């Protein structure tokens, strides 16, 4: 008699570990892409579902964080491609962001808003590098681009952020 076996205990334990370790990190990443808390939560849930299905094939060539981030980024990109998504207001305010694990200063709030205002290609590199603590190689693997492209995007993002923050300082007087 042929039966389909259910998930094994080891895979369930691995998934539990992944959720406990990376859930908040992925939520912040998905929110940065989607600008909507409910959609970000859906994207994180979908990310873990996809990861669970792929666990038997995960060889560890990349870190768990890189692997999950790539799944999350692709999930968010798929969600953004939907026609209804393009016709919805996605303006971000600070109170919409998921709570950080440490308290932020007003300067941090200004930086966060400046990062969120970057074009998507620049913003994703900044988020992965500074907020997810990934190196350029991990970001390249996550986004499916070259390390040189990551470095270029980070350089452009830093330039835009510097200009925005200098303008903020100037306006404050």
C-alpha positions as CSV (number, residue, x, y, z in Angstrom):
1,X,0.0,0.0,0.0
2,X,1.4,3.3,-1.1
3,X,0.9,6.2,1.4
4,X,2.1,9.7,1.2
5,X,4.2,10.4,4.3
6,X,3.6,13.6,6.2
7,X,6.2,16.0,7.3
8,X,8.9,14.5,9.5
9,X,9.7,15.8,12.9
10,X,13.2,17.1,11.9
11,X,11.7,19.3,9.2
12,X,9.0,20.6,11.6
13,X,11.7,21.4,14.2
14,X,13.8,23.2,11.5
15,X,10.8,25.2,10.4
16,X,10.1,26.2,14.0
17,X,13.7,27.3,14.4
18,X,13.5,29.4,11.2
19,X,10.3,31.1,12.2
20,X,11.5,31.9,15.7
21,X,14.8,33.2,14.4
22,X,13.8,35.1,11.3
23,X,10.1,36.1,11.5
24,X,10.6,39.7,12.7
25,X,13.5,40.2,10.4
26,X,11.5,39.0,7.4
27,X,8.5,41.0,8.4
28,X,10.5,44.2,8.4
29,X,12.0,43.3,5.0
30,X,8.6,42.4,3.5
31,X,7.1,45.6,4.9
32,X,9.8,47.7,3.3
33,X,8.9,46.1,-0.1
34,X,5.1,46.2,0.2
35,X,4.4,49.2,2.5
36,X,1.5,47.4,4.0
37,X,1.6,45.4,7.3
38,X,-1.1,42.9,6.4
39,X,0.5,42.2,3.0
40,X,3.9,41.9,4.7
41,X,2.5,39.4,7.2
42,X,1.0,37.4,4.3
43,X,4.4,37.5,2.4
44,X,6.2,36.2,5.5
45,X,3.7,33.4,5.9
46,X,4.1,32.5,2.2
47,X,7.9,32.7,2.6
48,X,7.9,30.2,5.4
49,X,5.4,27.9,3.5
50,X,7.7,27.9,0.5
51,X,10.7,27.3,2.7
52,X,9.0,24.4,4.4
53,X,8.3,22.8,1.1
54,X,11.9,23.3,0.0
55,X,13.6,22.3,3.2
56,X,14.5,18.8,1.9
57,X,16.3,20.4,-1.0
58,X,18.1,23.1,1.0
59,X,21.8,22.1,1.0
60,X,23.2,25.0,3.0
61,X,25.1,26.5,0.1
62,X,23.9,29.9,1.4
63,X,23.1,30.8,5.0
64,X,19.5,30.3,6.2
65,X,19.1,34.0,6.4
66,X,20.2,34.5,2.8
67,X,18.0,31.6,1.6
68,X,14.9,32.9,3.4
69,X,15.5,36.5,2.4
70,X,15.7,35.5,-1.3
71,X,12.4,33.6,-0.9
72,X,10.9,36.7,0.8
73,X,12.2,39.1,-1.8
74,X,10.8,36.9,-4.6
75,X,7.5,36.6,-2.8
76,X,7.2,40.3,-2.4
77,X,8.1,40.9,-6.0
78,X,5.4,38.5,-7.1
79,X,2.9,40.3,-4.9
80,X,3.9,43.7,-6.3
81,X,3.4,42.5,-9.9
82,X,-0.3,42.0,-9.2
83,X,-2.5,44.6,-11.0
84,X,-4.5,45.5,-7.8
85,X,-1.2,46.3,-6.0
86,X,-0.2,49.0,-8.4
87,X,-3.6,50.9,-7.9
88,X,-3.4,51.0,-4.1
89,X,-1.9,53.9,-2.1
90,X,1.3,52.5,-0.4
91,X,2.5,55.7,1.4
92,X,4.5,54.7,4.5
93,X,4.4,56.4,7.8
94,X,6.6,55.5,10.8
95,X,3.7,54.2,12.8
96,X,3.0,51.6,10.1
97,X,6.5,50.0,10.5
98,X,6.8,46.8,12.6
99,X,8.3,47.5,16.0
100,X,12.1,47.3,16.0
101,X,13.7,45.2,18.7
102,X,15.5,48.3,20.1
103,X,14.2,51.9,20.5
104,X,15.0,54.4,17.8
105,X,16.0,58.0,18.0
106,X,14.4,60.8,16.0
107,X,17.5,60.7,13.7
108,X,16.8,57.0,13.1
109,X,13.2,57.8,12.1
110,X,14.5,60.3,9.6
111,X,16.9,57.8,8.1
112,X,14.2,55.1,8.0
113,X,11.9,57.4,6.0
114,X,14.7,58.4,3.7
115,X,15.5,54.7,3.0
116,X,11.9,53.9,2.4
117,X,11.8,56.7,-0.2
118,X,14.6,55.2,-2.2
119,X,13.8,53.5,-5.5
120,X,13.2,49.8,-5.0
121,X,16.5,48.5,-6.5
122,X,18.5,50.8,-4.2
123,X,16.2,50.3,-1.2
124,X,16.4,46.5,-1.3
125,X,20.3,46.6,-1.2
126,X,20.3,49.1,1.7
127,X,17.8,47.0,3.6
128,X,19.7,43.8,3.1
129,X,23.1,45.4,3.8
130,X,22.3,47.6,6.8
131,X,19.2,46.2,8.3
132,X,19.7,42.5,7.6
133,X,23.5,42.6,8.1
134,X,24.2,40.7,4.8
135,X,27.5,41.1,3.0
136,X,27.6,42.0,-0.7
137,X,28.0,38.4,-1.7
138,X,24.9,37.3,0.2
139,X,22.9,40.2,-1.2
140,X,24.0,39.3,-4.7
141,X,22.8,35.7,-4.1
142,X,19.5,36.9,-2.6
143,X,18.7,39.3,-5.5
144,X,20.2,37.2,-8.3
145,X,22.6,40.0,-9.4
146,X,26.4,40.5,-9.4
147,X,28.4,41.7,-6.4
148,X,29.4,44.7,-8.6
149,X,25.8,45.6,-9.1
150,X,25.2,45.4,-5.4
151,X,28.2,47.7,-4.7
152,X,27.0,50.1,-7.3
153,X,23.5,50.2,-5.9
154,X,24.8,50.7,-2.4
155,X,27.1,53.6,-3.6
156,X,24.1,55.3,-5.3
157,X,21.9,54.8,-2.4
158,X,24.4,56.3,0.0
159,X,24.7,59.3,-2.2
160,X,21.0,59.8,-2.3
161,X,20.6,59.3,1.4
162,X,23.5,61.7,2.1
163,X,21.8,64.3,-0.1
164,X,18.4,63.8,1.5
165,X,19.8,63.9,5.1
166,X,21.9,67.0,4.4
167,X,18.7,68.7,3.0
168,X,16.8,67.7,6.2
169,X,19.6,69.2,8.3
170,X,19.6,72.4,6.2
171,X,15.8,72.8,6.5
172,X,15.9,72.3,10.3
173,X,18.3,75.2,10.4
